[in-house]
Amino acid sequence: MMTRILSYRPIQLILTTLIILGALICVFTPNYLLFKIGASFANQIMMAYLGLGLLFLILKQHKLTFTCFACCGCLCIFLKFYSNWEWPVPVDPGETMEVALDVAHFNVATSNDDYETTINSILASDADIISLQEVTPDWHDFLQESLLAHYPYSTSFVSMDPYGLAIYSKRKIIDVDTFFFEKIPNLHIKVNARVKGQPISIISSYTMPPLYQSALVKLKEHMKTIAAYTKDIEQPVITVGDYNAPPWFEEVRLLMQNAQLEDSRSMGNQGLDNLFQYPIDYILYSGQLHCSDFQILTSPNTSHFGIKGAYKFNTGFVKDAQKTIQ
C-alpha cells in the first residue's frame, strides 16, 4: 500500500520538492526567525534524511532514495565546512612550542545556583584565564570570595540581566577596556603569555538570544561590532562568549570571516551528542595562534558546563616578534 502511494508521480514530486527545499533552507537560510529556527536543526534534518533514504531504499523508491542521500551528503559537507571541524594539522616534531595560554569559558547560570559545585568545576579547569557570563551581584560576591586566592587578577561588569561578565586571570592583567553594543557590554583584557612575554588580548561577549525577529537583527549587528573591534587589534586575540547561534549561521560566520578568526572546536572530539544539538558557546582565535587542545567541561549538574582551549604561538609569529624586538 505504501509503495503504491509513493509510486504515484505527483506524490513523488511533492516529496522531492519538500526534501530539497528543507536542505536549501538549512544552507541558504533567509534572515527570518522561522527559517532560522528550522535551520538550527540542521544536524537532525541531516540524520532524518539518512533515515528516510534507507526507508525509501527498502520500499524500492529509487528517486526518493537518491534525493534523500544527496541532500544528506550536501548537509554533511555544509555542516562540516561551516562548523570548522577539520582534521588537526600535523605538527613538525622539531618545533616544540609551549602552551602560551589556557582559556576556559563558563556560563554560571547553567549551574542552577549551585555555588560550591560551580566553583569546584571552575577551579578544576586550572585555566590561566577564566571567562564567566551571566554574572549577577550575588554571583559576583561569591566568585570574588572563592576565586581570588587562585586567580588574583580580575575585572567584571556586573548586572542583574544576563549581560553580566567577569574575567579572572592567573596572569597579570596589563590593560582593560569595555566596549558596548547598544547597552550590552563586551570586556577586553590584555595579558602576557606564559612564554616569550608576548601580549594576548581576550574579548568576552554575550549576545542576545534570537528569540524574536528584532533580536535576530541585533545579534547580527552585535557580531559586526565585535568583529570591527577585534580586527583593529594587532596582537594575537582570543574571543570567548555565548553567541547563542550555531556555527553555520550567517551571524557566526560573519564574525569569523570579518575578524579572521578560527573556531577552537576544530581541535575537539565532538562526540555523537553533537549530532543532536549545536554549540552556542565559542572560543575563537586569530591566525597568530594555534589551538593545541579543546575540551568540553562538565560538572555534576550538567554535561556541558563550559569549554576550554589551549593555545600556542605559531612559529612564524614568534620569529617575526623576535625580529621586531631585535
N, C-alpha and C positions, 0 to 999 in steps of 0.2 A: 504493500500500500504506500509506504513512504517512498520507495524507489520510484513508483509510478508518478507520484506527485512531483518529486524532484526532477523527473524526466520531462515534465511539462515545460516547454520552452519559455513562456512568459515568467514562470516561477524561477527558472534558472537565471533569466536576465535580471530580475529584481534582486535575487540573492547576490549575484555577481556585482551588481551596481552598489549594493549596500556594503559588501565586503571591501571593495576598492575604495569607496567613499570613507569608510572608517579608517583605513590606513592613511589616506590622503589627509584627513583631518589631524591625525597624530603628527604627520611630517610637516604639513603646511597649515599650522593652526591659525585660524582667524583670531584677531585680537578681541574676542568677545568671551565673556565669562563662561557661558555654557559650553563653548567649544574647548576652552582651557580646562574645564573640569573633566571633560571627556578625554582630552589628550594626556591628562595626568595619570590616566590608567593605561598608558601605552604598553607597559610591561604585561599587564593582564590581558589586554587585547591581543598582543603577540602570542601569548600562550593559548588563548581561545582559538585563534586562527590555526595553530598547530593541532589542537584537539579536533576542530571542525574538519580540517584536512584529512585527518585519519578516519573520521567518521564517514566523510564523503567517499574516501577510498574504499572502505568496507562496503558502502552502498553502490559502488561502481559508478559514481558520478565524476567522471574524469575531468570535465571542465571546471566544476566547482572545486575539486581536489587541487588542481593546478593553481586556481585563483587564490585559494587559502594558503597554500605553501609559498606561492610567490609573494603574497602580502606579508606573510610571517617572516620570510627571508629579508624583505626590504626593511621591515620594522626592526629586525635584529641588527642589521647593518647600521641603520639610523641611530638606534639607541647606543650601540657600541661606540659609534663615532662621536656623537654629541655628549655622551657621558664620559668620554675621555678615558675609557677603561682599556688602556693599551698594555701590551706586554712590556715589562720593565726593560730598559735599555741596559745591555751588559756593561759592566764597569771594568776598565782596564785594571788588572791585578796590581800593576805597578803604581797606580795612582790611589793611594790610601789617604783619603781626606777624612778628618774627624768631623763628627756632627757639630755643626755650628750652633744649632738651636733646636730645642724641643718645644712644640706649641700644642697645648690642649685647649679644647673648647667645650663648654658645658652650658646648658640652659637649666638653671636651678628650679624653674617652675615644673619640670618633669619629675621632680623628686617627691611631690605631694607633701611638702613641708617637713620631710624627714631630715632635720638638720644634721644630726650626728652621722647618719649613713652617707649623706651628701658630702660632708667634709672628709670622711674616710675615703670615699671614692676619688675625690679631687686629689687628696694627698697621695693616694696610691698611684696616680698617673706619673708623679715625680717629674713633671714637665718643668722646663725653665720658665715658660710663660703660660699663665692660666687666663683664658678669656671666659667671662661669666656674663650671662644675659638674663633679662627679666629680674633684675636685682631691685627689690623693694627696700624701704628703710629698715624693716625688720631683718631681712636677709643681710643687708649691708653691715649692720651692727654685729651680727653673728659671724660673718665672714672675717671682719676685721679682728675680732677676738680670737678666732680659730686659726687663721692662716698667716698672720703677720710674723709668727715665730719662724715659719718655714719660707715665707715669701715677704721679705722686709720692705719691698718696694711695690707701690700700688697707686692706682688712680681710678676714679669712678665718676659716674654720672647717675645718681640715684633718683628713682622716680616711682610714683605709685602706679603708673601704667606699665605696659610690657616693655617699655623702651629703656629701662634702667640697665646700665652697662658697668662692668668693672674689669680691670686687668690687674693681675697680681704677678710679680716677677721676682725670680731669684737674682737676675741681673739688674744692675743699677739702671734706672730709667733716666736717660740723659736729655729727653725732650718730650713734652706732652702738648697735644693740640686737640681741639674739639671742633668739628665742622658739622653743619646741620643740613638736613633735607627738610624743609619747612621747619617743624618743631622737633623733629626726630634727631637725636644726637648720634654722632659717629666718633669714636675715640681713636686717636692716633698717638702711639708712643714710639720712641726710638731707643733701642738698647744696643750695647756692644755684644757681638757674638762671643762664644767661648774661645774661638780660635782667631788668630790674626788681628783681633781687636776691631774688626770691621763692623760698622753700624748696620742694623737691620730695622726696618720700620714694620710695625704691627698695626693694622687697622681693624677695629672691631665694629660691626654694624648689625643692626636688627631691622629688617624691613617689615612693612605692614603686610600681613597675610592677605592674599587676594580673594576676599570673601564676597566682594561685590564689584561691579564694573569700575567704579571710580577708584577703588583700592588697587585694581589691576593696573590702571593707568599710572597711579602713584608709585607702584612697585617698579615699573619701567623707568620712571623719572628718577627714583632713588638710585637705581643701578647706574644710571648715567652720571649722577652726582658722584658716586663712589669711584667710578671709572675715571672721570675727569680729574678728581683729586689724586688718585693713585698714579696715573701716568705722568704726573709732574714730579714725582719723587725719583731722585737719581739713584739712591742706594737700593739694595735688594729690599723687597717688600712682601709681606705676607698679609693677606686679608682673611679674616675669620668672621663667621656670623651665621645666624639663621636667616637665610634669604627666602625661605618659605615658597620655593618653587623647585621643580625637578631640574636636573642638568640639561634636559633637552628643550626647555622653554627658552623662547627668544630672549627673555629678560636676563637669564643667567649667561647665555651665550654672548649677549651684548657686553656684559661686564668683562668676561674673559677675553673677548676679542679686542675691545677698545683699550683695556688696560694691559693687554698681552700677558695674561695670567694662565697658569696651568692648574688643573684640579689634582689635589693630592690623592684622590681615590684611584688614580691610575696605578698607584703602588699597593693598593689594598686588596685583600682577599674578600671579594664581595659576598660570597656565600649564596645559598639558594633563597634566603629570606628576601634578598633584593629583587627577586623575580615578582614579588607580590607587594612591594612597597617602594617608595622612592625617597632619596635623601633630601632634606631641606637645610641641613647644616653643612658648612663648607670650610675648608682651609685651602685657599688658593695662593699661589706663589709666583714670583716673577722669574724671568729667564736667568738671572744671575745665580739662582739656587737650583738644587736638585733634591727632590723628596726621596729619601732613602728608606722610609718606612711609614706606614699608615695603619692605624688601628681604630676599630670601633670599640669604645669603652662602655662597660656595663656596670650596673650596680644591683644590689638585691631587689630594688624596686622596679627596675626596667632593664630590658635587654639592649637598649640604646640610650645611654645617659649622656654620652659625649663622643668626641673624636680627638685623635692625637696624631701628629705628624712629626717626623724627624727630618731636619734639613741640613744639607751640606752646601758649601760653595762650589759652583762649577769651577773646574781647573782654569779655564780661560779667564774667568772673572778675577780669581786670585792673582794670576800672573799680571793682569792689567793693573790691578790695585797696587801691587808691589812696584811696578814701573812708575806709577804716579807718585808714590811715596819717595822713590829714589830721585 
